[in-house]
Amino acid sequence: MPPAATDGHAPTAHPSGTPSPTAPGDGVPGGATDAVQGGGPPGGPPHHAHHAALQTHPVPSWWQRHRHTLRATTLIVLLALCGLMILALVREQTGTTGLLVGFGLALFPVPLLLAAFRWLSAPLPAPWRTHLFAFAWGACAATLVAILANGFATDWLASSVVVDSPREADTLGATLIAPVVEETTKAAAILLLFLFRRRHLDSVVSGIAAAGITAAGFAFTENILYLGTAYGEDSALDPDGLSNSATAGTFLIRIVFAPFAHPLFTAMTGIAFGVVAALPRRRRVLRVVLPLVGWFTAVLLHAIWNGSASFANNTFLVVYGLFMLPVFGALTWLAVWSRLHELRVVRDTLPAYAAAGWFSEPEPWSLSSMRARSMARAMARRSHGPAAARTVADYQHDATALALLRARATNGATAPDFAAREHALLQSLWSNRPLAGPPTTSAALALTPPRPTPPPPQPWPGYGVG
């Protein structure tokens, strides 16, 4: 073990030669830098030091100190206003009873979809507030814009010379207009996360999760409208049995057979943004083209889905069984494979940090196994309570983020703040290690059989053990 592992201090570049955060060069991790930089001698007149500090670090303005709170508050207010307007529009079309019935029935797939996408992103979960924003955007802002735009487009088609009947206008609107409008409004949430919360949308897994949750929110509100309208038809016509019930038929198609439809479409956009986040910055053309390709694919799938529902006979069932289900299966495979790939990156990247003293030897394996992670949290909870389990969860999150950050830098996609981000992650890991390290190591030893010890991997350049 390095000296740092025995004296209680985090490994640093000076004076012992143990590791510190590095500054990458040309996409490849480079030499070590001091863990703490800047600052002057501790002596000197206090008033001069204070004056120099004020000149170097001016007092932030009121806006700078409160801008994050103000932006969050503004966003919440806007989304709430959109939600209220959506409720008013849906209630106007379905009535109060139809709204309540539609709300109750549309709620069925939501917990399952949210749980599936949270499970997918479990190796490096985004904060709940990020996914709550995505769901609220889809359920409120995106749906409001889509309803208004689709209604305007349908009225324009019905009043133009392009179509001969209102039914034809509805078909054209659903096939040509609605996919473009709806996928654009949903993609706006993904773009906002990509621009302002890049750390929470920096891989294919996080892109699929954010897109799927946004689409789940959109489908939830849309299902309220469709189910509430169907209930109103049943109330007026009083059908005999479920076979003639519009509500039962709508529930069967939208909730039972195809709750994945909207998440499937929008996931194409999420995948594109996830790939872009991992691309080197010099690939400027791809960074522009890929999101457009993802969006176009989402629109195309959406148009095929809506168009097949407009044809008679069994066109919809054929498209559903022979096209949409295979595409959904391919997306599921890609999502699971990407999740496993992230865990493999953790397993392959962290041993170099372990060789430098940041982890014990068994920890990289434990941190790359979801079963071992769960066991480590359970051990910490039994020994020290829920707060300890949260500390272990933070430790696992930071270790995964560190591995992915380093892997992207090794592949040429170095983040602009690589050194600062790596420094922060390493210091957070080291501060949590006294509590999180023992259960993480114990979980690895409990789940893996004894085997010959392989030669230790070489640490990253600049991380040599003194």
DAVEN-V536946 format. One record per helix or strand of 3 or more residues. SS is the DSSP state (@ for helix, = for strand). FROM is the first residue (numbers start at 0). TO is the last residue. If there is no record, write none. Layout:
ss->SS from->FROM to->TO
ss->SS from->FROM to->TO
This chain:
ss->@ from->2 to->6
ss->@ from->45 to->55
ss->@ from->61 to->105
ss->@ from->107 to->119
ss->@ from->121 to->123
ss->@ from->127 to->158
ss->@ from->165 to->195
ss->@ from->197 to->199
ss->@ from->203 to->236
ss->@ from->241 to->243
ss->@ from->245 to->256
ss->@ from->260 to->276
ss->@ from->283 to->309
ss->@ from->314 to->354
ss->@ from->362 to->366
ss->@ from->369 to->383
ss->@ from->385 to->409
ss->@ from->417 to->446
